[in-house]
Structure formats: C-alpha cells, structure tokens
Amino acid sequence: MRIERRRWFLALALLAALAAAPAASAWSVSPSASRADFEAFHIRFASSVYAYPRHGAAPLGLIGFDVWAELAADEGFADEPFFDGAIDGDLTGDLLLFGRVGARKGLPGGIDVGLSYGQALEGDLELATAEIGWAIVDGGLISPTLGLRLTGTRTIESGAYELDQYGAELILSKGFAILTPYVGGGVVYSEGRLDRGAAGVAEEAGAFETDDTRFVAYAGLTLNLVLPKITVEVEHGEAVTGAVRVAFGF
C-alpha cells in the first residue's frame, strides 16, 4: 500500500509540474493576425481552455477539500485554417495542451469554492480561475445530486492576447461505490482582445476585440480511490476535447 501511495504522489507531482512549471515559449498569439484569424482563434481557444468542472455535483462538506492537477487536450487545434495566421510558432504534436493546478474547499450550505492556475503548455498564456458551486438538490442513497456552478477566468500573464471568461452550468451526478459518473452543461461567455502594438499597427487603429457566447456540454467519470481521485472527462464546446484530473482530498 505504501508503494502504491508513493506512485500516486509521484504521478500527481509530475502532472503538477507539467501544468505549472514555466516552459520555454514555443508559440504565441501573433499581434499581426488578421481580424478573421483572430476571431476564429479566440472562439476555438476560449472553448478549449474553459475551466470545466472535472468533478461531480456532490458538495465537499464543511471539512472537505480537494487539491488537484489536470491536463486537457485539443487534438485538432493546429489543423484549423486560422492557425498559420494567428499563431507564431508551433505546437508539439500539433496538440493544444493546457495544464491546471488548483484547490477546492467545502463550505456550509452545500457550497464549494475553488481557485486554480492554468498555463498553455509551451505557450505564453497563463490563466487564473475562481469557481463557486452549490448543491441545489443534495442526493441521497438512490437519488442524484444537482448542482449549480459559476466560474470566472482571466489572463494573468500573456503576450498580445487577453481573455476574460464567465460560465454558468448545471451538473447532475450520482455516486456508486468508488465510481461517480456525471453530466452537465451550460453557457460560457468569452471576451478576447488582441494588442496589435507589437506588430507596428498605428495607435489609432486600436486593438481587435471580440466576444463569443457558447453552449457547452460534458460527461465525466471519477474513480474514488482512497488516494487519489482520478477523473476523465469529455467535453464539447467549439470542438470536442478531453481531460484527466488527479486529485487528493476528502
């Protein structure tokens, strides 16, 4: 048992390092992108890096908490028509990979709050997210839990591109022994801004600004081991993405 726990701790440490360690920037959003390429990039990127829950609707409880690391992937990002015009550099394996580390804490009344830090791997974009969840209907032995979740995200370090994003979702989940399947969906509003000053654009021309409102849906499954909890999730926004989270807590 001790050996297995050590392995899981090592796995979490490696995933956290992958998500949080500053890597050399291999790609960045181009300040000279055309408006069409920038708007198409914004829609796809904002959807792919949205802070999906990657957990069920059941509240953590007053003494409950989670610390976690996760990795999400958008396989077709580099194949999009906007890529060459909106991105300077290349993505390893043509994948958009986005890592996050964070924590959630249970509060009274079926409320959970959380904070996280995320980074586009090999890119120059870093995001901070705050979330709050509320178990509208707390499930029982045979009934599911229905939860409301609100999120807010913004860039904290970036090059030419800035993102502000807000989401509201409903999550339905039901625990079965060590497995918790869940489904959810909601609406996400994303504002993007491209500073074109680095491309030598005259100040009076201003920056490109755009916004997008999109419905999202997702389904996931959490394996609740003593240590850790492992979640896999499939998500659909502008594109289909996938993610895995490793969490410790109770």
N, C-alpha and C positions, 0 to 999 in steps of 0.2 A: 504493500500500500504506500509506503514512504517513497519507493522508487517511482510509482505511478504519479504521485503528487508532485514530485520533483520534475518529472517530464512535463506535466501540465503547467507548472510555474515557468519552466523554460520556454514552452510554447507561447505563453502569454507575454513573456518578456521580449521574445523575438518579434511577435506581432506588434507590440507596443513600440519597439524600436523602429520597426519598419514604418509605422504610422507617424511617429513623432520626430524622428531624427531628421535634421535638416540635410537634405541631399543636394548635390550639385545640380543646378537647374539645367535640364536638357531641353526644356521647351517653355515657351511663354506666349501670352496673347499678344499679337502684333498690333502696335499702335497705328500702323498704316493699313489695317484691314478696311475693306470697303464696308459700307453700311449693311449691305445684304449679307456679306460673310459674317460680320459681327453679330447681327441679329440671329442668324441661323446658329452660330456658335453658342450664343447666350442661351437660346432655348434648349439646346442639347446638353450643354454643360450644367446649367442650373437644375435640370431634371436629374441628371446622373449623380450629382453630388448632394442632392437633397438629403437631409438628416432623417431618413426613415427610422421607424422605432426599433426594429430588430429585437423586440420583446413583446410579450402578450399584454393583455389589458389588466390583469390582476395587480392590485396595488402591492407595494413592498411592505407596507405596515410601518408602524411608528419606529421600530428598531431596525427595519430592513434597509439594506443598501446594496448597490452594485458598483464595482469598478470594472472597466472593460476596455478592450481594444478590438478593432474591427477593420476589415478591408473590403472595399466594394470595387466592382469592375464593370466597365462598359466596353464590351468587346469590339463593337463596330465604330467607335468614335473616330479613329484615324481614317476610316474609309468614306467619311462624309464629304460632299462636294465643297463645303466651306473650309476644310482643314488646311489646305495649302495657302489660302488667302488670309486666314485668321490666326494661324499658329506659326511662330518662329521656332524651328527645331523639330525634333522627332520624339515619338513615344516608343519606348522599348516594347517590342512585341505588338506594336500598334494598339495597345490597350490603354484606356484611361483608367488608372488606378488611383483610388482615393482612400487614405487611411485616417482613422479617427481613434482617439483615446478619450475616455470620459468617465463620469460617475453619476449615479442617481441615488437619491435619498428619499425614503418614505416619510410622510408627514401625517398628522391626524386627518381624519375625514376621508380616507381613501385617496389622498393626494400624493403624487410623487413629483419631485423637481430634479432637474439634471443640467449639467454643463458638459461641453465637450470641445475639443480642439481637433481640427482636421487639416490635412495637407494633401494637395495633389502631388503624388509621388513623381519626382524628377521635374516638377513644375515650380512656378514661383507664386502659387496661390495658397493662402492659409485662411481658414475659416474658423469662427467661434460660433457656437450654437447654445442657446438656452431652451429648455423644454419644460412643460408642466403637463401632467396627466391627472385625470380624475376618473375614478371608477364610478360611473353613473349607476350601473347595476352591478353589485358585487356578487359574483356567482357562488353557488353552493356545491353540494355533492354531485348533483346531476345537471345543474343549470350553468350556463356560460357567464362570463363577465363581459360587460360592455363598458368601454372606456372612451373618454374624450381626450385628445392630445393636441396641444398647441406648441408650435416651435417658432423661433426667430433666429436667423443666421445672417452674419455679415462678414465680409473680408476684414482681416486684421493686418495682413501683410499681402501685398500684391504688386504687380508691375503696373501695366496700363489698365487693367480691368478691375472693376469693383462690383460686388454683388451684395444686394440686400434681399432677404427671402423670408417669407412668412407662410406657415402651413397650419391647417386645421383638419383633423382626421377623427374618424370613429374606428375603434378596434374591438373585435369580438374574439374571445379566446376561451379555451376550456382545457384544464389540466387533466391528464390521465397518467397516474403513477409518475414516471420520470419523463413523460413527454407532454409538451404543451403546444398544440397547433393553434394558429391564429390567422385571421384575415383582417384586412382593413382597407380603408380608402378615404380620400378627402380631396381638398383643393389646396394648391400651392400658388402663391403669388411671388414673382421674382422680378426685381428691378436690376438692370445692368447698365454700367457706364464705362465707356472706353475713352481714356485720356489720350488724345492724339498728339499731344505736345512733343513727345519724343520722336515723332515722325516728321517734325518740322512743319506741322499744319499751323496756319496763321491763327492767332488767338481768337480773332473774330469769328472764325469758322466753328469754334466751340467743340465740345465733345459729342460723341454719339451716345444717346441714351435710349433705352428700350425697356419694355416690360412684357411679362407673359403670365397668364393665368392658366393653370393646367390641372386637370383631374389626375390623381394618382391612385393606384391600387397595388396591393401587395399581399403575399401569403408567406408564412414562415413556420418553422418548427424548432422548438427549443428542447434540447436534451438536458434535463436537470440532473446532473451528477452531483455527488457531494462536493467535489471540486473538480472541474469548474462547471459552468453552464455554457453550452455551445448552441448557437443559433445559426441556422441558414435561412436566408430569405430571398425570394424572387420578387422583383418589383417592376411595375410598368408605369412609365410616365411618357416622355417623348420616345423612349426606347425601353427595351427590356434589359434590366441589369440584375446582377446577383451580388450577394454579400455574405460574409461569415463574421460572427462575433464570438469572442471568448470572454466570459465574464466570471468574476468571483464575487461572492456576497451571499446574503441570506435575507 
